[in-house]
């Protein structure tokens, strides 16, 4: 908007022409009132222009604020969406964690059962061993067993290995291999020389 330039020179000139009279006649009063009206109009026009500029400025700042509010609202909506996604993701992770925890608890329970069964089996074996070692149940070999043992000892190499598994169970492996004729001869020579242990 163009700023209007007021013509104050005419008012001042007219005011100087009047001078400083003690009394004013009707024509002078009318002229003076007319000039004061013009001056008032110019001042009023200045105020109106200033207010129009302020209104224009307020409208511009209102538009800027409106745009900022809209952009802030959009960013808030985006952040709300992100928060919802994170909440859903956390729910899924918590569900998976709880499921895995339940599985691990079941596995631990199974492990305790297996361990307890292994302990029971081991104790039973220990009790059987103690019972077998007691004098009332000592094993007295029969002559047939002795002959069979001697036959096996003379003709075969017998190797027995025992192993305890993780579950607590015992596992035995026996290997029986027929002796070669050369091995039999060396053992017989050793017996004759008295070196047999």
N, CA, C and O of each residue as an XYZ file, in Angstrom:
788
protein
N       0.830     -1.197      0.000
C       0.000      0.000      0.000
C       0.868      1.251      0.000
O       1.884      1.320      0.692
N       0.463      2.210     -0.765
C       1.217      3.460     -0.809
C       0.834      4.320      0.382
O      -0.334      4.467      0.742
N       1.874      4.875      0.968
C       1.629      5.756      2.114
C       1.279      7.142      1.578
O       2.004      7.710      0.761
N       0.138      7.681      2.062
C      -0.282      9.006      1.596
C       0.564     10.082      2.266
O       0.822     10.025      3.469
N       0.989     11.052      1.484
C       1.784     12.169      2.022
C       0.822     13.300      2.349
O       0.105     13.800      1.482
N       0.821     13.689      3.610
C      -0.122     14.760      3.989
C       0.493     16.131      3.701
O       1.707     16.327      3.763
N      -0.375     17.039      3.394
C       0.076     18.396      3.060
C      -0.119     19.264      4.293
O      -1.165     19.890      4.464
N       0.888     19.296      5.145
C       0.782     20.086      6.392
C       1.195     21.540      6.176
O       0.929     22.391      7.025
N       1.851     21.834      5.035
C       2.342     23.193      4.796
C       1.187     24.189      4.703
O       1.264     25.306      5.215
N       0.121     23.757      4.040
C      -1.027     24.653      3.879
C      -1.631     24.993      5.232
O      -2.036     26.130      5.473
N      -1.688     24.008      6.105
C      -2.283     24.239      7.432
C      -1.436     25.249      8.205
O      -1.955     26.167      8.839
N      -0.109     25.050      8.133
C       0.793     25.963      8.855
C       0.709     27.397      8.291
O       0.701     28.381      9.031
N       0.647     27.468      6.970
C       0.556     28.806      6.344
C      -0.730     29.511      6.763
O      -0.730     30.698      7.090
N      -1.829     28.751      6.745
C      -3.122     29.339      7.121
C      -3.101     29.737      8.591
O      -3.686     30.750      8.973
N      -2.454     28.970      9.383
C      -2.385     29.245     10.821
C      -1.536     30.496     11.086
O      -1.841     31.284     11.982
N      -0.455     30.669     10.289
C       0.388     31.857     10.436
C      -0.340     33.120      9.998
O      -0.162     34.189     10.582
N      -1.166     32.982      8.957
C      -1.923     34.130      8.460
C      -2.849     34.655      9.544
O      -3.053     35.863      9.668
N      -3.398     33.756     10.317
C      -4.317     34.190     11.375
C      -3.562     34.962     12.465
O      -4.083     35.883     13.094
N      -2.329     34.545     12.650
C      -1.553     35.194     13.708
C      -2.023     34.705     15.060
O      -2.407     33.547     15.225
N      -1.984     35.642     16.059
C      -2.448     35.254     17.389
C      -3.508     36.268     17.847
O      -3.284     37.037     18.782
N      -4.681     36.253     17.162
C      -5.697     37.235     17.577
C      -6.356     36.837     18.893
O      -6.438     35.660     19.244
N      -6.843     37.903     19.638
C      -7.510     37.641     20.906
C      -8.902     37.139     20.649
O      -9.377     36.243     21.347
N      -9.571     37.699     19.658
C     -10.912     37.258     19.301
C     -10.919     36.904     17.826
O     -10.209     37.498     17.015
N     -11.746     35.916     17.502
C     -11.838     35.463     16.115
C     -13.248     35.720     15.617
O     -14.222     35.555     16.352
N     -13.343     36.121     14.371
C     -14.673     36.290     13.795
C     -15.145     34.953     13.235
O     -14.437     33.948     13.295
N     -16.330     34.967     12.703
C     -16.965     33.735     12.236
C     -16.185     33.124     11.094
O     -16.006     31.906     11.072
N     -15.715     33.909     10.147
C     -14.984     33.404      8.973
C     -13.663     32.802      9.406
O     -13.238     31.757      8.914
N     -13.012     33.509     10.364
C     -11.740     32.978     10.848
C     -11.938     31.661     11.590
O     -11.172     30.711     11.430
N     -12.992     31.635     12.409
C     -13.300     30.392     13.150
C     -13.598     29.247     12.197
O     -13.139     28.123     12.402
N     -14.369     29.535     11.155
C     -14.699     28.488     10.182
C     -13.443     27.977      9.479
O     -13.268     26.778      9.266
N     -12.552     28.954      9.116
C     -11.317     28.576      8.451
C     -10.453     27.714      9.375
O      -9.869     26.710      8.966
N     -10.396     28.154     10.661
C      -9.600     27.421     11.640
C     -10.159     26.016     11.859
O      -9.403     25.045     11.903
N     -11.461     25.909     11.995
C     -12.111     24.593     12.183
C     -11.874     23.719     10.965
O     -11.618     22.520     11.070
N     -11.967     24.367      9.786
C     -11.748     23.600      8.560
C     -10.331     23.020      8.542
O     -10.126     21.850      8.219
N      -9.343     23.881      8.901
C      -7.959     23.400      8.920
C      -7.746     22.311      9.978
O      -7.030     21.336      9.753
N      -8.395     22.506     11.149
C      -8.263     21.465     12.198
C      -8.915     20.152     11.754
O      -8.429     19.069     12.082
N     -10.017     20.256     11.008
C     -10.675     19.052     10.478
C      -9.753     18.324      9.516
O      -9.636     17.099      9.537
N      -9.088     19.132      8.651
C      -8.160     18.539      7.688
C      -7.021     17.853      8.430
O      -6.635     16.729      8.108
N      -6.483     18.566      9.450
C      -5.385     17.981     10.226
C      -5.848     16.711     10.928
O      -5.123     15.717     10.946
N      -7.030     16.732     11.496
C      -7.582     15.558     12.190
C      -7.756     14.400     11.212
O      -7.490     13.240     11.525
N      -8.226     14.773      9.981
C      -8.406     13.729      8.958
C      -7.070     13.096      8.587
O      -6.951     11.883      8.418
N      -6.040     13.995      8.464
C      -4.712     13.441      8.143
C      -4.224     12.512      9.259
O      -3.694     11.433      8.992
N      -4.412     12.949     10.524
C      -3.990     12.100     11.666
C      -4.784     10.795     11.693
O      -4.246      9.715     11.940
N      -6.073     10.937     11.432
C      -6.939      9.756     11.411
C      -6.521      8.810     10.292
O      -6.501      7.590     10.453
N      -6.184      9.420      9.141
C      -5.727      8.607      8.011
C      -4.426      7.871      8.365
O      -4.243      6.707      8.009
N      -3.527      8.574      9.073
C      -2.282      7.945      9.521
C      -2.561      6.749     10.425
O      -1.954      5.688     10.284
N      -3.484      6.942     11.349
C      -3.840      5.863     12.285
C      -4.455      4.689     11.527
O      -4.152      3.529     11.809
N      -5.322      5.001     10.562
C      -5.977      3.946      9.784
C      -4.947      3.164      8.978
O      -4.996      1.935      8.923
N      -3.997      3.894      8.340
C      -2.959      3.230      7.546
C      -2.108      2.325      8.446
O      -1.789      1.191      8.090
N      -1.742      2.873      9.650
C      -0.935      2.075     10.587
C      -1.704      0.822     11.021
O      -1.147     -0.273     11.113
N      -2.999      1.019     11.283
C      -3.810     -0.142     11.701
C      -3.958     -1.153     10.560
O      -3.954     -2.362     10.788
N      -4.089     -0.642      9.328
C      -4.175     -1.552      8.184
C      -2.878     -2.358      8.042
O      -2.899     -3.561      7.781
N      -1.746     -1.659      8.221
C      -0.463     -2.365      8.141
C      -0.359     -3.420      9.263
O       0.122     -4.532      9.050
N      -0.825     -3.032     10.455
C      -0.784     -3.992     11.576
C      -1.692     -5.183     11.304
O      -1.344     -6.325     11.607
N      -2.875     -4.902     10.722
C      -3.801     -5.994     10.370
C      -3.166     -6.897      9.318
O      -3.249     -8.122      9.401
N      -2.528     -6.271      8.325
C      -1.858     -7.047      7.280
C      -0.755     -7.918      7.893
O      -0.624     -9.102      7.579
N       0.041     -7.287      8.785
C       1.108     -8.029      9.451
C       0.536     -9.184     10.291
O       1.070    -10.293     10.294
N      -0.568     -8.892     11.003
C      -1.200     -9.940     11.824
C      -1.738    -11.070     10.959
O      -1.648    -12.241     11.328
N      -2.301    -10.715      9.800
C      -2.792    -11.766      8.900
C      -1.641    -12.649      8.412
O      -1.763    -13.873      8.354
N      -0.505    -11.999      8.057
C       0.657    -12.765      7.597
C       1.171    -13.693      8.703
O       1.439    -14.874      8.479
N       1.301    -13.115      9.909
C       1.798    -13.945     11.013
C       0.796    -15.045     11.353
O       1.185    -16.141     11.755
N      -0.505    -14.748     11.189
C      -1.537    -15.760     11.419
C      -1.404    -16.904     10.410
O      -1.542    -18.075     10.765
N      -1.133    -16.550      9.140
C      -0.925    -17.588      8.121
C       0.293    -18.448      8.447
O       0.265    -19.674      8.340
N       1.378    -17.752      8.855
C       2.601    -18.486      9.204
C       2.331    -19.431     10.378
O       2.736    -20.594     10.371
N       1.631    -18.893     11.392
C       1.305    -19.729     12.559
C       0.407    -20.894     12.171
O       0.556    -22.007     12.677
N      -0.534    -20.620     11.259
C      -1.436    -21.683     10.796
C      -0.644    -22.800     10.097
O      -0.866    -23.986     10.341
N       0.288    -22.385      9.219
C       1.121    -23.386      8.532
C       1.958    -24.174      9.528
O       2.118    -25.389      9.416
N       2.491    -23.441     10.513
C       3.325    -24.113     11.519
C       2.494    -25.102     12.339
O       2.941    -26.209     12.639
N       1.276    -24.682     12.694
C       0.385    -25.580     13.448
C       0.071    -26.819     12.623
O       0.077    -27.939     13.133
N      -0.206    -26.601     11.327
C      -0.501    -27.752     10.459
C       0.700    -28.695     10.349
O       0.551    -29.915     10.419
N       1.908    -28.106     10.173
C       3.099    -28.970     10.061
C       3.370    -29.683     11.387
O       3.752    -30.853     11.408
N       3.163    -28.950     12.508
C       3.326    -29.594     13.817
C       2.308    -30.709     14.006
O       2.621    -31.756     14.573
N       1.081    -30.477     13.525
C       0.050    -31.520     13.614
C       0.433    -32.742     12.797
O       0.235    -33.877     13.231
N       0.988    -32.502     11.601
C       1.427    -33.635     10.774
C       2.561    -34.408     11.449
O       2.572    -35.639     11.461
N       3.524    -33.652     12.016
C       4.628    -34.347     12.695
C       4.121    -35.088     13.925
O       4.606    -36.174     14.240
N       3.146    -34.503     14.623
C       2.552    -35.205     15.771
C       1.837    -36.476     15.324
O       1.952    -37.516     15.972
N       1.102    -36.394     14.221
C       0.434    -37.591     13.693
C       1.459    -38.661     13.328
O       1.262    -39.843     13.611
N       2.563    -38.234     12.691
C       3.626    -39.186     12.333
C       4.220    -39.828     13.584
O       4.435    -41.039     13.632
N       4.485    -38.992     14.604
C       5.055    -39.518     15.858
C       4.084    -40.466     16.555
O       4.495    -41.482     17.116
N       2.782    -40.130     16.518
C       1.778    -41.041     17.099
C       1.787    -42.389     16.376
O       1.703    -43.445     17.003
N       1.891    -42.331     15.030
C       1.972    -43.577     14.254
C       3.201    -44.385     14.620
O       3.141    -45.606     14.763
N       4.336    -43.675     14.772
C       5.578    -44.365     15.157
C       5.429    -45.009     16.535
O       5.860    -46.142     16.751
N       4.811    -44.272     17.463
C       4.615    -44.806     18.822
C       3.729    -46.047     18.774
O       4.006    -47.036     19.453
N       2.663    -45.998     17.973
C       1.783    -47.174     17.849
C       2.542    -48.369     17.283
O       2.388    -49.493     17.762
N       3.372    -48.119     16.247
C       4.170    -49.209     15.669
C       5.126    -49.790     16.704
O       5.294    -51.006     16.793
N       5.755    -48.907     17.489
C       6.685    -49.386     18.517
C       5.952    -50.194     19.585
O       6.461    -51.209     20.060
N       4.754    -49.739     19.961
C       3.972    -50.479     20.969
C       3.633    -51.873     20.443
O       3.776    -52.865     21.157
N       3.179    -51.941     19.175
C       2.850    -53.247     18.590
C       4.083    -54.139     18.496
O       4.018    -55.336     18.779
N       5.214    -53.542     18.093
C       6.461    -54.301     18.000
C       6.879    -54.831     19.368
O       7.299    -55.981     19.504
N       6.757    -53.972     20.380
C       7.110    -54.411     21.740
C       6.184    -55.528     22.219
O       6.623    -56.453     22.902
N       4.896    -55.438     21.856
C       3.966    -56.505     22.243
C       4.379    -57.829     21.609
O       4.365    -58.874     22.260
N       4.749    -57.769     20.319
C       5.178    -58.990     19.626
C       6.436    -59.554     20.274
O       6.536    -60.759     20.504
N       7.407    -58.668     20.571
C       8.652    -59.119     21.199
C       8.395    -59.714     22.582
O       8.992    -60.727     22.947
N       7.502    -59.081     23.353
C       7.181    -59.594     24.689
C       6.518    -60.954     24.581
O       6.823    -61.859     25.359
N       5.597    -61.109     23.606
C       4.948    -62.414     23.408
C       5.974    -63.489     23.056
O       5.931    -64.597     23.591
N       6.907    -63.149     22.142
C       7.948    -64.122     21.765
C       8.824    -64.469     22.960
O       9.175    -65.629     23.172
N       9.174    -63.440     23.743
C      10.016    -63.659     24.920
C       9.303    -64.570     25.923
O       9.906    -65.491     26.475
N       8.006    -64.302     26.152
C       7.260    -65.132     27.103
C       7.128    -66.567     26.602
O       7.237    -67.512     27.383
N       6.889    -66.734     25.279
C       6.809    -68.087     24.713
C       8.132    -68.828     24.880
O       8.159    -69.994     25.272
N       9.234    -68.132     24.576
C      10.560    -68.758     24.699
C      10.859    -69.096     26.159
O      11.465    -70.125     26.458
N      10.426    -68.217     27.063
C      10.627    -68.456     28.491
C       9.869    -69.707     28.935
O      10.387    -70.518     29.702
N       8.630    -69.854     28.442
C       7.852    -71.055     28.771
C       8.542    -72.310     28.233
O       8.614    -73.329     28.921
N       9.056    -72.229     26.984
C       9.763    -73.377     26.400
C      10.990    -73.742     27.230
O      11.242    -74.918     27.494
N      11.750    -72.728     27.639
C      12.949    -72.979     28.441
C      12.591    -73.568     29.807
O      13.304    -74.428     30.323
N      11.484    -73.102     30.387
C      11.048    -73.664     31.672
C      10.681    -75.133     31.516
O      11.001    -75.955     32.375
N       9.999    -75.464     30.400
C       9.659    -76.871     30.152
C      10.923    -77.711     29.945
O      11.032    -78.822     30.464
N      11.888    -77.159     29.168
C      13.147    -77.886     28.949
C      13.887    -78.098     30.269
O      14.458    -79.163     30.504
N      13.873    -77.077     31.126
C      14.533    -77.188     32.422
C      13.854    -78.253     33.278
O      14.518    -79.032     33.963
N      12.531    -78.277     33.230
C      11.780    -79.293     33.983
C      12.135    -80.698     33.485
O      12.347    -81.613     34.280
N      12.198    -80.854     32.135
C      12.569    -82.149     31.564
C      13.993    -82.538     31.980
O      14.266    -83.691     32.316
N      14.897    -81.544     31.949
C      16.269    -81.803     32.364
C      16.352    -82.264     33.813
O      17.120    -83.167     34.147
N      15.547    -81.629     34.676
C      15.518    -82.039     36.092
C      14.988    -83.470     36.229
O      15.489    -84.253     37.036
N      13.969    -83.799     35.432
C      13.423    -85.169     35.488
C      14.490    -86.182     35.071
O      14.695    -87.198     35.735
N      15.175    -85.879     33.942
C      16.218    -86.795     33.455
C      17.327    -86.937     34.494
O      17.808    -88.040     34.755
N      17.733    -85.796     35.091
C      18.790    -85.832     36.106
C      18.361    -86.672     37.303
O      19.133    -87.488     37.809
N      17.117    -86.465     37.755
C      16.618    -87.223     38.911
C      16.553    -88.726     38.605
O      16.880    -89.556     39.453
N      16.121    -89.062     37.370
C      16.084    -90.478     36.989
C      17.490    -91.068     36.950
O      17.702    -92.202     37.377
N      18.465    -90.285     36.431
C      19.853    -90.761     36.380
C      20.391    -90.991     37.788
O      21.081    -91.978     38.041
N      20.073    -90.073     38.705
C      20.522    -90.238     40.094
C      19.911    -91.498     40.705
O      20.591    -92.265     41.387
N      18.616    -91.698     40.450
C      17.946    -92.897     40.980
C      18.584    -94.166     40.419
O      18.847    -95.122     41.149
N      18.834    -94.155     39.079
C      19.462    -95.328     38.448
C      20.854    -95.582     39.028
O      21.231    -96.721     39.302
N      21.614    -94.488     39.209
C      22.965    -94.636     39.745
C      22.907    -95.190     41.173
O      23.697    -96.061     41.537
N      21.978    -94.687     41.968
C      21.852    -95.190     43.347
C      21.457    -96.665     43.355
O      21.940    -97.456     44.166
N      20.556    -97.013     42.420
C      20.136    -98.421     42.346
C      21.328    -99.305     41.972
O      21.524   -100.377     42.544
N      22.131    -98.829     40.987
C      23.322    -99.592     40.603
C      24.302    -99.712     41.775
O      24.879   -100.772     42.019
N      24.472    -98.603     42.486
C      25.377    -98.621     43.638
C      24.883    -99.612     44.692
O      25.669   -100.369     45.261
N      23.560    -99.599     44.948
C      22.986   -100.541     45.926
C      23.178   -101.982     45.462
O      23.481   -102.860     46.271
N      23.001   -102.232     44.149
C      23.204   -103.583     43.621
C      24.672   -104.011     43.771
O      24.969   -105.159     44.103
N      25.578   -103.061     43.519
C      26.996   -103.362     43.670
C      27.310   -103.714     45.125
O      28.016   -104.685     45.396
N      26.784   -102.924     46.049
C      26.997   -103.196     47.471
C      26.431   -104.575     47.841
O      27.035   -105.341     48.592
N      25.257   -104.854     47.286
C      24.610   -106.137     47.566
C      25.429   -107.288     46.987
O      25.575   -108.334     47.619
N      25.961   -107.087     45.783
C      26.761   -108.142     45.149
C      28.075   -108.348     45.895
O      28.582   -109.469     45.947
N      28.633   -107.292     46.469
C      29.884   -107.405     47.215
C      29.701   -108.005     48.606
O      30.683   -108.379     49.247
N      28.473   -108.100     49.076
C      28.258   -108.661     50.420
C      28.582   -110.164     50.395
O      28.359   -110.818     49.376
N      29.106   -110.725     51.506
C      29.570   -112.126     51.528
C      28.463   -113.133     51.236
O      28.741   -114.196     50.681
N      27.258   -112.838     51.581
C      26.180   -113.813     51.370
C      25.919   -114.055     49.890
O      25.440   -115.123     49.509
N      26.233   -113.064     49.051
C      25.938   -113.194     47.623
C      27.193   -113.300     46.771
O      27.137   -113.037     45.570
N      28.316   -113.675     47.354
C      29.548   -113.845     46.580
C      29.343   -114.916     45.525
O      28.715   -115.945     45.773
N      29.867   -114.664     44.382
C      29.703   -115.590     43.261
C      30.766   -116.702     43.341
O      31.966   -116.438     43.419
N      30.291   -117.922     43.318
C      31.197   -119.081     43.316
C      31.133   -119.697     41.925
O      30.099   -120.238     41.534
N      32.243   -119.619     41.166
C      32.202   -120.104     39.781
C      32.022   -121.617     39.691
O      32.552   -122.387     40.492
N      31.260   -122.000     38.692
C      31.042   -123.412     38.411
C      32.185   -123.936     37.536
O      32.840   -123.147     36.854
N      32.434   -125.223     37.542
C      33.530   -125.756     36.719
C      33.334   -125.489     35.240
O      34.305   -125.263     34.518
N      32.062   -125.512     34.766
C      31.821   -125.267     33.335
C      32.212   -123.830     32.966
O      32.770   -123.567     31.901
N      31.899   -122.917     33.888
C      32.255   -121.520     33.629
C      33.764   -121.355     33.548
O      34.273   -120.609     32.712
N      34.468   -122.050     34.415
C      35.927   -121.951     34.447
C      36.533   -122.452     33.138
O      37.457   -121.844     32.599
N      35.996   -123.582     32.626
C      36.494   -124.141     31.361
C      36.237   -123.163     30.205
O      37.083   -122.966     29.332
N      35.045   -122.560     30.230
C      34.678   -121.613     29.159
C      35.586   -120.380     29.215
O      36.007   -119.871     28.177
N      35.884   -119.904     30.421
C      36.757   -118.751     30.576
C      38.163   -119.064     30.072
O      38.789   -118.244     29.400
N      38.648   -120.250     30.401
C      39.988   -120.640     29.949
C      40.046   -120.760     28.435
O      41.025   -120.348     27.814
N      38.988   -121.331     27.832
C      38.932   -121.463     26.373
C      38.962   -120.076     25.704
O      39.679   -119.850     24.730
N      38.170   -119.175     26.256
C      38.117   -117.815     25.688
C      39.484   -117.147     25.851
O      39.975   -116.505     24.922
N      40.100   -117.298     27.033
C      41.374   -116.658     27.301
C      42.472   -117.195     26.384
O      43.360   -116.445     25.979
N      42.421   -118.463     26.060
C      43.448   -119.068     25.218
C      43.278   -118.708     23.744
O      44.274   -118.522     23.045
N      42.059   -118.606     23.261
C      41.819   -118.453     21.824
C      41.387   -117.047     21.373
O      41.400   -116.760     20.176
N      41.013   -116.188     22.293
C      40.475   -114.876     21.905
C      41.101   -113.764     22.742
O      41.504   -113.962     23.888
N      41.166   -112.578     22.118
C      41.503   -111.348     22.846
C      40.176   -110.674     23.199
O      39.410   -110.307     22.308
N      39.906   -110.513     24.478
C      38.642   -109.923     24.931
C      38.935   -108.560     25.548
O      39.772   -108.421     26.441
N      38.212   -107.552     25.036
C      38.403   -106.187     25.536
C      37.025   -105.610     25.886
O      36.142   -105.552     25.031
N      36.845   -105.184     27.142
C      35.555   -104.631     27.592
C      35.811   -103.199     28.053
O      36.699   -102.946     28.867
N      35.001   -102.243     27.507
C      35.114   -100.826     27.886
C      33.762   -100.357     28.423
O      32.718   -100.613     27.823
N      33.802    -99.670     29.559
C      32.580    -99.108     30.150
C      32.596    -97.594     30.046
O      33.655    -96.970     30.106
N      31.412    -97.005     29.889
C      31.311    -95.556     29.713
C      30.012    -95.067     30.345
O      28.969    -95.702     30.189
N      30.072    -93.936     31.061
C      28.866    -93.334     31.640
C      28.394    -92.234     30.701
O      29.158    -91.326     30.373
N      27.127    -92.310     30.263
C      26.562    -91.318     29.350
C      26.102    -90.099     30.133
O      26.059    -90.122     31.363
N      25.755    -89.024     29.411
C      25.295    -87.791     30.055
C      24.004    -88.017     30.836
O      23.760    -87.350     31.842
N      23.195    -88.938     30.383
C      21.930    -89.207     31.076
C      22.148    -89.994     32.363
O      21.208    -90.161     33.140
N      23.367    -90.482     32.611
C      23.662    -91.239     33.822
C      23.628    -92.737     33.594
O      23.946    -93.515     34.494
N      23.247    -93.140     32.405
C      23.193    -94.571     32.099
C      24.598    -95.080     31.772
O      25.445    -94.333     31.285
N      24.826    -96.361     32.048
C      26.118    -96.980     31.763
C      26.035    -97.720     30.435
O      25.032    -98.358     30.117
N      27.118    -97.616     29.671
C      27.160    -98.289     28.375
C      28.465    -99.087     28.323
O      29.546    -98.566     28.597
N      28.329   -100.366     27.963
C      29.502   -101.238     27.872
C      29.667   -101.688     26.430
O      28.694   -101.975     25.732
N      30.952   -101.746     25.991
C      31.273   -102.248     24.654
C      32.313   -103.360     24.829
O      33.331   -103.178     25.496
N      32.039   -104.490     24.229
C      32.966   -105.627     24.314
C      33.446   -105.977     22.907
O      32.652   -106.088     21.973
N      34.765   -106.148     22.777
C      35.346   -106.552     21.495
C      36.037   -107.896     21.712
O      36.835   -108.068     22.633
N      35.710   -108.824     20.849
C      36.280   -110.164     20.953
C      36.911   -110.508     19.614
O      36.234   -110.591     18.590
N      38.251   -110.709     19.645
C      38.968   -110.959     18.405
C      39.778   -112.252     18.574
O      40.447   -112.448     19.588
N      39.707   -113.122     17.571
C      40.419   -114.405     17.646
C      41.928   -114.161     17.552
O      42.410   -113.366     16.745
N      42.655   -114.889     18.422
C      44.106   -114.730     18.459
C      44.715   -115.408     17.232
O      44.238   -116.436     16.751
N      45.804   -114.778     16.744
C      46.524   -115.377     15.603
C      47.397   -116.541     16.116
O      47.767   -116.548     17.290
N      47.734   -117.530     15.252
C      48.569   -118.659     15.691
C      49.909   -118.194     16.252
O      50.419   -118.799     17.195
N      50.481   -117.152     15.706
C      51.762   -116.643     16.186
C      51.639   -116.131     17.620
O      52.517   -116.358     18.452
N      50.533   -115.436     17.895
C      50.294   -114.905     19.237
C      50.129   -116.049     20.240
O      50.607   -115.962     21.371
N      49.444   -117.130     19.817
C      49.253   -118.298     20.700
C      50.609   -118.917     21.044
O      50.852   -119.266     22.200
N      51.494   -119.056     20.053
C      52.824   -119.654     20.281
C      53.641   -118.824     21.261
O      54.284   -119.375     22.155
N      53.622   -117.504     21.098
C      54.408   -116.644     22.001
C      53.881   -116.728     23.421
O      54.667   -116.717     24.369
N      52.562   -116.813     23.589
C      51.986   -116.934     24.933
C      52.346   -118.283     25.567
O      52.645   -118.355     26.759
N      52.314   -119.348     24.761
C      52.672   -120.675     25.295
C      54.147   -120.715     25.713
O      54.481   -121.308     26.739
N      55.013   -120.101     24.940
C      56.434   -120.041     25.285
C      56.630   -119.274     26.579
O      57.435   -119.640     27.435
N      55.863   -118.193     26.692
C      55.989   -117.367     27.892
C      55.545   -118.146     29.123
O      56.149   -118.022     30.188
N      54.485   -118.955     28.983
C      54.016   -119.771     30.093
C      55.088   -120.786     30.512
O      55.345   -120.994     31.698
N      55.695   -121.402     29.511
C      56.720   -122.434     29.795
C      57.930   -121.820     30.488
O      58.522   -122.451     31.363
N      58.298   -120.632     30.123
C      59.457   -119.982     30.716
C      59.103   -119.363     32.073
O      59.997   -118.866     32.757
N      57.834   -119.377     32.483
C      57.420   -118.853     33.771
C      57.255   -117.339     33.793
O      57.230   -116.727     34.860
N      57.141   -116.738     32.612
C      56.992   -115.304     32.530
C      55.523   -114.893     32.397
O      55.226   -113.706     32.257
N      54.631   -115.831     32.439
C      53.206   -115.508     32.309
C      52.755   -114.804     33.579
O      53.014   -115.269     34.689
N      52.091   -113.702     33.404
C      51.683   -112.930     34.559
C      50.268   -113.272     34.954
O      49.744   -112.715     35.918
